Amino acid sequence: MSKVVVSYAGGRHGPYQHEYPESEQLATVRSDALTHFGLADSTDGGNQVVFRLYHGGDYVSDLTRTVGDVEPGKGAVAFRLVREVIAG
């Protein structure tokens, strides 16, 4: 199991924290974090609003990767959720 912490600058409830098996896909982590913060991808005035997962300074584009892929054997991993607006 790995302790996963996801922070979001606009969050009012503190970071999302949960223990996941190292085999858990990052798509699940992202989905659970969005639920914790009350967020969802959407469109606004023709623009797409998405919440992306970052580890360190790197965007995590492959959400099929697992928690264990990110920090193998460390027992803990931290992510940031970042709101991005894509002009439509």
PyMOL commands that place a pseudoatom at each C-alpha (Angstrom):
pseudoatom trace, name=CA, resn=MET, resi=1, chain=A, elem=C, hetatm=0, pos=[0.000, 0.000, 0.000]
pseudoatom trace, name=CA, resn=SER, resi=2, chain=A, elem=C, hetatm=0, pos=[1.092, 3.556, -0.695]
pseudoatom trace, name=CA, resn=LYS, resi=3, chain=A, elem=C, hetatm=0, pos=[-0.118, 6.735, 0.901]
pseudoatom trace, name=CA, resn=VAL, resi=4, chain=A, elem=C, hetatm=0, pos=[-1.248, 9.081, -1.853]
pseudoatom trace, name=CA, resn=VAL, resi=5, chain=A, elem=C, hetatm=0, pos=[-1.691, 12.796, -1.248]
pseudoatom trace, name=CA, resn=VAL, resi=6, chain=A, elem=C, hetatm=0, pos=[-3.259, 15.064, -3.869]
pseudoatom trace, name=CA, resn=SER, resi=7, chain=A, elem=C, hetatm=0, pos=[-3.215, 18.808, -3.291]
pseudoatom trace, name=CA, resn=TYR, resi=8, chain=A, elem=C, hetatm=0, pos=[-5.286, 21.427, -5.100]
pseudoatom trace, name=CA, resn=ALA, resi=9, chain=A, elem=C, hetatm=0, pos=[-4.601, 25.134, -4.675]
pseudoatom trace, name=CA, resn=GLY, resi=10, chain=A, elem=C, hetatm=0, pos=[-8.329, 25.979, -4.775]
pseudoatom trace, name=CA, resn=GLY, resi=11, chain=A, elem=C, hetatm=0, pos=[-9.277, 23.261, -2.289]
pseudoatom trace, name=CA, resn=ARG, resi=12, chain=A, elem=C, hetatm=0, pos=[-11.089, 24.276, 0.882]
pseudoatom trace, name=CA, resn=HIS, resi=13, chain=A, elem=C, hetatm=0, pos=[-10.957, 20.916, 2.674]
pseudoatom trace, name=CA, resn=GLY, resi=14, chain=A, elem=C, hetatm=0, pos=[-7.226, 20.295, 2.709]
pseudoatom trace, name=CA, resn=PRO, resi=15, chain=A, elem=C, hetatm=0, pos=[-5.461, 17.750, 0.531]
pseudoatom trace, name=CA, resn=TYR, resi=16, chain=A, elem=C, hetatm=0, pos=[-6.969, 14.444, -0.532]
pseudoatom trace, name=CA, resn=GLN, resi=17, chain=A, elem=C, hetatm=0, pos=[-5.239, 11.563, 1.252]
pseudoatom trace, name=CA, resn=HIS, resi=18, chain=A, elem=C, hetatm=0, pos=[-5.821, 7.857, 0.769]
pseudoatom trace, name=CA, resn=GLU, resi=19, chain=A, elem=C, hetatm=0, pos=[-3.978, 4.532, 0.926]
pseudoatom trace, name=CA, resn=TYR, resi=20, chain=A, elem=C, hetatm=0, pos=[-3.921, 2.733, -2.425]
pseudoatom trace, name=CA, resn=PRO, resi=21, chain=A, elem=C, hetatm=0, pos=[-2.404, -0.567, -3.504]
pseudoatom trace, name=CA, resn=GLU, resi=22, chain=A, elem=C, hetatm=0, pos=[0.605, 0.020, -5.736]
pseudoatom trace, name=CA, resn=SER, resi=23, chain=A, elem=C, hetatm=0, pos=[-1.359, -1.631, -8.555]
pseudoatom trace, name=CA, resn=GLU, resi=24, chain=A, elem=C, hetatm=0, pos=[-4.073, 1.091, -8.540]
pseudoatom trace, name=CA, resn=GLN, resi=25, chain=A, elem=C, hetatm=0, pos=[-4.265, 3.090, -11.758]
pseudoatom trace, name=CA, resn=LEU, resi=26, chain=A, elem=C, hetatm=0, pos=[-3.768, 6.849, -11.603]
pseudoatom trace, name=CA, resn=ALA, resi=27, chain=A, elem=C, hetatm=0, pos=[-7.140, 7.351, -13.315]
pseudoatom trace, name=CA, resn=THR, resi=28, chain=A, elem=C, hetatm=0, pos=[-8.757, 6.155, -10.078]
pseudoatom trace, name=CA, resn=VAL, resi=29, chain=A, elem=C, hetatm=0, pos=[-6.598, 8.477, -7.972]
pseudoatom trace, name=CA, resn=ARG, resi=30, chain=A, elem=C, hetatm=0, pos=[-7.546, 11.441, -10.186]
pseudoatom trace, name=CA, resn=SER, resi=31, chain=A, elem=C, hetatm=0, pos=[-11.244, 10.550, -10.113]
pseudoatom trace, name=CA, resn=ASP, resi=32, chain=A, elem=C, hetatm=0, pos=[-11.263, 10.149, -6.324]
pseudoatom trace, name=CA, resn=ALA, resi=33, chain=A, elem=C, hetatm=0, pos=[-9.406, 13.447, -5.871]
pseudoatom trace, name=CA, resn=LEU, resi=34, chain=A, elem=C, hetatm=0, pos=[-11.866, 15.275, -8.141]
pseudoatom trace, name=CA, resn=THR, resi=35, chain=A, elem=C, hetatm=0, pos=[-14.733, 13.914, -6.041]
pseudoatom trace, name=CA, resn=HIS, resi=36, chain=A, elem=C, hetatm=0, pos=[-13.001, 14.982, -2.804]
pseudoatom trace, name=CA, resn=PHE, resi=37, chain=A, elem=C, hetatm=0, pos=[-12.597, 18.543, -4.087]
pseudoatom trace, name=CA, resn=GLY, resi=38, chain=A, elem=C, hetatm=0, pos=[-16.056, 18.673, -5.707]
pseudoatom trace, name=CA, resn=LEU, resi=39, chain=A, elem=C, hetatm=0, pos=[-14.588, 19.185, -9.170]
pseudoatom trace, name=CA, resn=ALA, resi=40, chain=A, elem=C, hetatm=0, pos=[-15.319, 17.885, -12.657]
pseudoatom trace, name=CA, resn=ASP, resi=41, chain=A, elem=C, hetatm=0, pos=[-14.005, 18.499, -16.144]
pseudoatom trace, name=CA, resn=SER, resi=42, chain=A, elem=C, hetatm=0, pos=[-16.389, 20.778, -18.035]
pseudoatom trace, name=CA, resn=THR, resi=43, chain=A, elem=C, hetatm=0, pos=[-16.853, 23.339, -20.775]
pseudoatom trace, name=CA, resn=ASP, resi=44, chain=A, elem=C, hetatm=0, pos=[-17.316, 27.048, -20.144]
pseudoatom trace, name=CA, resn=GLY, resi=45, chain=A, elem=C, hetatm=0, pos=[-18.162, 29.447, -22.944]
pseudoatom trace, name=CA, resn=GLY, resi=46, chain=A, elem=C, hetatm=0, pos=[-16.719, 27.113, -25.549]
pseudoatom trace, name=CA, resn=ASN, resi=47, chain=A, elem=C, hetatm=0, pos=[-13.531, 26.562, -23.556]
pseudoatom trace, name=CA, resn=GLN, resi=48, chain=A, elem=C, hetatm=0, pos=[-12.671, 23.182, -22.090]
pseudoatom trace, name=CA, resn=VAL, resi=49, chain=A, elem=C, hetatm=0, pos=[-11.840, 23.153, -18.358]
pseudoatom trace, name=CA, resn=VAL, resi=50, chain=A, elem=C, hetatm=0, pos=[-9.794, 20.134, -17.303]
pseudoatom trace, name=CA, resn=PHE, resi=51, chain=A, elem=C, hetatm=0, pos=[-8.076, 19.131, -14.092]
pseudoatom trace, name=CA, resn=ARG, resi=52, chain=A, elem=C, hetatm=0, pos=[-4.697, 17.545, -14.715]
pseudoatom trace, name=CA, resn=LEU, resi=53, chain=A, elem=C, hetatm=0, pos=[-2.615, 15.470, -12.373]
pseudoatom trace, name=CA, resn=TYR, resi=54, chain=A, elem=C, hetatm=0, pos=[1.007, 16.539, -11.859]
pseudoatom trace, name=CA, resn=HIS, resi=55, chain=A, elem=C, hetatm=0, pos=[3.815, 14.721, -10.087]
pseudoatom trace, name=CA, resn=GLY, resi=56, chain=A, elem=C, hetatm=0, pos=[6.664, 17.069, -9.253]
pseudoatom trace, name=CA, resn=GLY, resi=57, chain=A, elem=C, hetatm=0, pos=[6.667, 19.455, -12.181]
pseudoatom trace, name=CA, resn=ASP, resi=58, chain=A, elem=C, hetatm=0, pos=[5.558, 16.855, -14.701]
pseudoatom trace, name=CA, resn=TYR, resi=59, chain=A, elem=C, hetatm=0, pos=[2.080, 16.414, -16.157]
pseudoatom trace, name=CA, resn=VAL, resi=60, chain=A, elem=C, hetatm=0, pos=[0.909, 12.809, -15.795]
pseudoatom trace, name=CA, resn=SER, resi=61, chain=A, elem=C, hetatm=0, pos=[-0.513, 12.117, -19.239]
pseudoatom trace, name=CA, resn=ASP, resi=62, chain=A, elem=C, hetatm=0, pos=[-0.809, 8.325, -18.944]
pseudoatom trace, name=CA, resn=LEU, resi=63, chain=A, elem=C, hetatm=0, pos=[-3.460, 7.639, -16.308]
pseudoatom trace, name=CA, resn=THR, resi=64, chain=A, elem=C, hetatm=0, pos=[-3.188, 3.895, -16.913]
pseudoatom trace, name=CA, resn=ARG, resi=65, chain=A, elem=C, hetatm=0, pos=[0.113, 3.994, -15.009]
pseudoatom trace, name=CA, resn=THR, resi=66, chain=A, elem=C, hetatm=0, pos=[-0.100, 2.755, -11.448]
pseudoatom trace, name=CA, resn=VAL, resi=67, chain=A, elem=C, hetatm=0, pos=[0.719, 4.307, -8.105]
pseudoatom trace, name=CA, resn=GLY, resi=68, chain=A, elem=C, hetatm=0, pos=[3.676, 1.929, -7.881]
pseudoatom trace, name=CA, resn=ASP, resi=69, chain=A, elem=C, hetatm=0, pos=[4.988, 3.073, -11.277]
pseudoatom trace, name=CA, resn=VAL, resi=70, chain=A, elem=C, hetatm=0, pos=[5.402, 6.635, -10.010]
pseudoatom trace, name=CA, resn=GLU, resi=71, chain=A, elem=C, hetatm=0, pos=[7.408, 6.036, -6.819]
pseudoatom trace, name=CA, resn=PRO, resi=72, chain=A, elem=C, hetatm=0, pos=[8.280, 2.321, -6.717]
pseudoatom trace, name=CA, resn=GLY, resi=73, chain=A, elem=C, hetatm=0, pos=[8.662, 0.969, -3.205]
pseudoatom trace, name=CA, resn=LYS, resi=74, chain=A, elem=C, hetatm=0, pos=[8.578, 4.380, -1.481]
pseudoatom trace, name=CA, resn=GLY, resi=75, chain=A, elem=C, hetatm=0, pos=[5.243, 3.877, 0.266]
pseudoatom trace, name=CA, resn=ALA, resi=76, chain=A, elem=C, hetatm=0, pos=[4.102, 7.430, -0.446]
pseudoatom trace, name=CA, resn=VAL, resi=77, chain=A, elem=C, hetatm=0, pos=[3.509, 9.642, -3.459]
pseudoatom trace, name=CA, resn=ALA, resi=78, chain=A, elem=C, hetatm=0, pos=[2.336, 13.239, -3.831]
pseudoatom trace, name=CA, resn=PHE, resi=79, chain=A, elem=C, hetatm=0, pos=[0.449, 14.807, -6.711]
pseudoatom trace, name=CA, resn=ARG, resi=80, chain=A, elem=C, hetatm=0, pos=[-1.014, 18.205, -7.517]
pseudoatom trace, name=CA, resn=LEU, resi=81, chain=A, elem=C, hetatm=0, pos=[-4.301, 18.755, -9.301]
pseudoatom trace, name=CA, resn=VAL, resi=82, chain=A, elem=C, hetatm=0, pos=[-4.097, 21.728, -11.670]
pseudoatom trace, name=CA, resn=ARG, resi=83, chain=A, elem=C, hetatm=0, pos=[-7.026, 23.457, -13.393]
pseudoatom trace, name=CA, resn=GLU, resi=84, chain=A, elem=C, hetatm=0, pos=[-6.303, 24.221, -17.030]
pseudoatom trace, name=CA, resn=VAL, resi=85, chain=A, elem=C, hetatm=0, pos=[-8.470, 26.049, -19.538]
pseudoatom trace, name=CA, resn=ILE, resi=86, chain=A, elem=C, hetatm=0, pos=[-8.134, 25.033, -23.177]
pseudoatom trace, name=CA, resn=ALA, resi=87, chain=A, elem=C, hetatm=0, pos=[-9.454, 27.661, -25.554]
pseudoatom trace, name=CA, resn=GLY, resi=88, chain=A, elem=C, hetatm=0, pos=[-12.107, 26.335, -27.881]
for i in range(1, 88): cmd.bond("trace and resi %d" % i, "trace and resi %d" % (i + 1))
show_as sticks, trace
zoom trace
